[in-house]
Amino acid sequence: MILLACPTSAELNAVVRHGPWSDSHPVCTGVGPVAAAATTAMALAQGEFRGVVHLGIAGSFDLAAAPLGGVVVATHETWPEYGVRRNDGTITPLTFPMHPRLPRPSLPLDPTAAADAMGLALDPSWVWGPALTVAGVTGDTALASAYHYRFQALIESMEGFGVAFAAHLAGVPCLEIRTIANAVGERDKDRWNIPLALEALSQAAQLLLGDRA
């Protein structure tokens, strides 16, 4: 069984639109890293799962590399808000580990191995890149630029690290796929395209989940 973890009902509906997908269990995690980690952990504790596929929409740090409607496969998840926050927006790491099994809030992901373990095939046209997870979305372009420079991240979401951490603790692989709805830091909703991102998410789910034997 594969756990399909989506943050909101809109994203979950997009993922299952062309389903139902065999050997899968869809769940709405809720929004934010805490809800995502708790819900994913609870779901994984209730059955035998080969892995987690985390699907949703996201913001792009680089619209040239990951444009609106583009599909991104996360290669790394980081929670950049763990530490001591300064007035200038910088964060100093704490001197003690976040968790005994994850000293730093940073998780490498292996999309190829995760897909193989779950019998899935990744579309070669999808872009790969690191992801950031934040508890509060980045609200201005200056902070977005700082995050992009410091972490070399391609996308930002509010759930990726939480889902990946729950999978890590459960000892199962995690595959994260996001479609782009907006530029990180852009708060003018007229410059967003959530319908396009949801349609791209539905198509990505069909490509990923629809051709299994």
C-alpha positions as CSV (number, residue, x, y, z in Angstrom):
1,M,0.0,0.0,0.0
2,I,1.1,3.6,-0.8
3,L,0.1,6.5,1.3
4,L,-0.9,9.5,-0.8
5,A,-0.5,12.6,1.4
6,C,-1.9,15.9,0.2
7,P,-2.2,19.1,2.3
8,T,-5.7,20.3,1.4
9,S,-8.9,18.8,0.0
10,A,-8.4,20.8,-3.3
11,E,-5.0,19.1,-3.8
12,L,-6.3,15.7,-2.8
13,N,-9.3,16.0,-5.2
14,A,-6.9,16.9,-8.0
15,V,-4.7,13.9,-7.2
16,V,-7.6,11.4,-7.2
17,R,-9.6,13.0,-10.0
18,H,-8.5,10.3,-12.6
19,G,-8.4,7.5,-10.0
20,P,-9.1,5.6,-7.9
21,W,-5.5,4.5,-7.9
22,S,-4.9,0.8,-6.9
23,D,-2.9,-0.1,-3.8
24,S,-3.1,3.5,-2.5
25,H,-4.6,5.2,0.5
26,P,-5.2,9.0,0.1
27,V,-5.1,11.2,3.2
28,C,-5.5,15.0,3.7
29,T,-2.7,16.0,6.1
30,G,-3.9,19.6,6.8
31,V,-1.8,22.7,6.3
32,G,1.6,23.4,8.0
33,P,4.5,21.2,9.1
34,V,2.9,20.2,12.5
35,A,-0.4,19.0,11.0
36,A,1.4,17.3,8.1
37,A,3.8,15.4,10.4
38,A,1.2,14.4,12.9
39,T,-1.4,13.2,10.3
40,T,1.2,11.4,8.2
41,A,2.6,9.6,11.3
42,M,-0.9,8.6,12.4
43,A,-1.8,7.3,9.0
44,L,1.4,5.3,8.7
45,A,0.8,3.7,12.1
46,Q,-2.5,2.3,11.0
47,G,-1.3,0.0,8.2
48,E,1.5,-1.5,6.2
49,F,2.8,1.0,3.7
50,R,5.6,0.7,1.2
51,G,6.1,4.4,1.2
52,V,4.6,7.9,1.1
53,V,3.9,10.0,-2.0
54,H,3.5,13.6,-1.0
55,L,1.7,15.6,-3.7
56,G,0.7,19.3,-3.6
57,I,1.2,22.8,-5.0
58,A,4.1,25.1,-4.0
59,G,5.9,28.4,-4.6
60,S,8.9,28.6,-6.8
61,F,12.1,30.5,-5.9
62,D,13.1,30.5,-9.6
63,L,10.3,30.8,-12.2
64,A,12.8,30.3,-15.0
65,A,13.7,26.8,-13.7
66,A,10.3,26.0,-12.1
67,P,7.6,28.0,-13.9
68,L,3.9,28.3,-13.1
69,G,2.3,24.9,-13.7
70,G,5.7,23.2,-13.7
71,V,6.3,19.9,-11.8
72,V,9.1,19.6,-9.3
73,V,10.4,16.5,-7.6
74,A,12.0,17.4,-4.2
75,T,15.6,16.1,-3.7
76,H,16.0,17.5,-0.2
77,E,13.8,18.9,2.5
78,T,14.9,21.6,5.0
79,W,13.0,23.3,7.8
80,P,14.8,26.7,7.9
81,E,13.0,28.1,10.9
82,Y,14.5,25.9,13.6
83,G,16.9,28.0,15.7
84,V,17.1,31.5,17.2
85,R,15.6,34.2,15.1
86,R,17.4,37.6,15.0
87,N,15.9,41.0,14.3
88,D,17.5,41.0,10.8
89,G,15.7,37.8,9.9
90,T,18.7,35.5,10.2
91,I,18.5,32.3,12.3
92,T,21.3,30.9,14.4
93,P,21.2,27.1,14.8
94,L,20.5,25.7,18.2
95,T,23.3,23.9,20.0
96,F,21.2,20.8,20.7
97,P,19.8,18.3,18.2
98,M,16.2,18.6,17.0
99,H,15.6,14.9,17.4
100,P,17.7,11.8,18.3
101,R,17.2,10.4,14.8
102,L,17.6,13.7,13.0
103,P,20.0,16.1,14.6
104,R,19.4,18.9,12.1
105,P,16.2,19.9,10.4
106,S,17.4,18.7,7.0
107,L,16.5,15.5,5.2
108,P,18.0,14.3,1.9
109,L,15.5,12.6,-0.3
110,D,16.2,9.9,-3.0
111,P,13.4,10.2,-5.5
112,T,14.7,7.4,-7.7
113,A,15.0,4.9,-4.9
114,A,11.6,5.9,-3.4
115,A,9.9,5.6,-6.8
116,D,11.5,2.1,-7.3
117,A,10.4,0.9,-3.9
118,M,6.8,1.8,-4.6
119,G,6.8,0.6,-8.2
120,L,6.4,4.1,-9.7
121,A,8.1,5.7,-12.7
122,L,9.1,9.4,-12.7
123,D,8.4,11.4,-15.8
124,P,11.8,12.5,-17.2
125,S,10.4,16.0,-18.1
126,W,9.9,16.9,-14.4
127,V,12.4,19.2,-12.7
128,W,14.3,18.1,-9.7
129,G,15.5,20.4,-6.9
130,P,15.7,21.1,-3.1
131,A,12.7,22.2,-1.1
132,L,12.1,24.4,1.9
133,T,9.2,23.9,4.4
134,V,8.0,26.9,6.4
135,A,5.4,27.3,9.1
136,G,4.6,30.8,7.8
137,V,4.8,31.4,4.1
138,T,7.5,33.8,2.9
139,G,5.8,37.2,2.6
140,D,8.3,39.3,0.7
141,T,10.8,39.0,-2.1
142,A,13.8,40.0,0.1
143,L,13.3,37.1,2.4
144,A,12.6,34.9,-0.6
145,S,16.0,35.9,-2.1
146,A,17.8,35.3,1.2
147,Y,16.3,31.8,1.6
148,H,17.0,31.0,-2.1
149,Y,20.7,32.1,-1.7
150,R,21.3,30.4,1.7
151,F,19.6,27.0,0.9
152,Q,19.8,26.9,-2.9
153,A,16.1,25.8,-2.7
154,L,13.9,25.6,-5.8
155,I,10.5,25.4,-4.1
156,E,8.7,26.3,-0.8
157,S,5.8,24.6,0.9
158,M,4.3,24.3,4.4
159,E,4.2,20.5,4.7
160,G,7.1,18.8,2.9
161,F,9.5,18.5,5.8
162,G,6.7,17.3,8.1
163,V,5.6,14.5,5.8
164,A,9.2,13.5,5.0
165,F,10.1,13.5,8.8
166,A,7.2,11.2,9.6
167,A,8.2,8.8,6.8
168,H,11.8,8.9,8.0
169,L,10.8,8.0,11.6
170,A,8.5,5.2,10.2
171,G,11.4,3.8,8.1
172,V,9.6,4.1,4.8
173,P,10.6,6.0,1.6
174,C,9.1,9.4,0.8
175,L,8.6,10.8,-2.7
176,E,7.5,14.5,-2.9
177,I,6.1,16.0,-6.0
178,R,4.9,19.6,-6.2
179,T,3.4,21.8,-8.9
180,I,4.0,25.5,-9.1
181,A,1.3,28.0,-8.3
182,N,3.3,31.2,-7.6
183,A,6.6,32.8,-7.0
184,V,7.8,32.6,-3.4
185,G,7.4,36.0,-1.8
186,E,4.8,37.2,-4.3
187,R,1.6,38.2,-2.4
188,D,-0.3,39.6,-5.3
189,K,-2.8,36.9,-5.9
190,D,-3.4,38.1,-9.5
191,R,0.1,36.9,-10.3
192,W,-0.7,33.4,-8.9
193,N,-2.2,30.5,-10.9
194,I,-3.6,28.0,-8.5
195,P,-6.1,26.4,-11.1
196,L,-3.1,25.8,-13.4
197,A,-1.1,24.2,-10.6
198,L,-4.0,22.0,-9.5
199,E,-4.5,20.9,-13.1
200,A,-0.8,20.1,-13.4
201,L,-1.0,18.2,-10.2
202,S,-3.9,16.1,-11.5
203,Q,-1.9,15.3,-14.6
204,A,1.2,14.5,-12.7
205,A,-0.7,12.1,-10.4
206,Q,-2.1,10.4,-13.5
207,L,1.3,9.9,-15.0
208,L,2.8,8.7,-11.7
209,L,0.0,6.4,-10.5
210,G,-2.1,5.5,-13.5
211,D,0.2,3.2,-15.5
212,R,1.1,0.7,-12.8
213,A,0.6,-3.0,-13.6
